[in-house]
């Protein structure tokens, strides 16, 4: 999802319209991602390398390095053969583990595979944390009546987050924002990101207008209306 200049303008105009009817503030941010999740491919590769020998053993498959036992079946020869077989088995397992670790690491590093393997709970935690960091960084907590609302989208995780400052959060139930987020997610999924943002902004604006209507002659625009794209 990449908003064009025209789409950003549409969202900014929607924020401006919404804020005409409220003392609240709406701020929209788009982030490419909220982490590289490098622990995911490392964990997948380590698991594959450690689990493969056990799975092969359970299936009755032995991994060895080909060797040739010389001599007859004397007691010494049998002992030597057992020692060679043990060393070959250990070496075979180590080589298999190294091969699997590298192979799975390379596959799991692909963005689509990494996203599939990364637990949604981990992605949700990273997105929520990044959104809160941006909430503070953009001074949404510094509005006069603590009425700032952040609408945050992280592209790589395909996740959204909404944070309402304590002034408005104290007056409405958290579930009030579900409809706004549903509209935003629908727009993102159907390729109409701008439309999703606009719909979410309109719903948030209506909630703010109900609880913090404008005061004639005293309704400053405390935060920028344009969409902020962070790196």
Secondary structure by P-SEA (a helix, b strand, c coil): ccccaaaaaaaaaaaaaaaccccbbbbbbbbcccccaaaaaaaaaaaaaaaaaaaaaaacbbbbcbbbbcccccaaaaaaaaaaaaaaaaaaaaaaaaaaaaaaaaaaacaaaaaaaccaaaaaaaaaaaaaaaaaaaccccccccbbbbbbbbccccbbbbbbccccccccccccaaaaaaaaaaaaaacaaaaaaaaaaaaaaaaaaaccccccccccccccccccccc
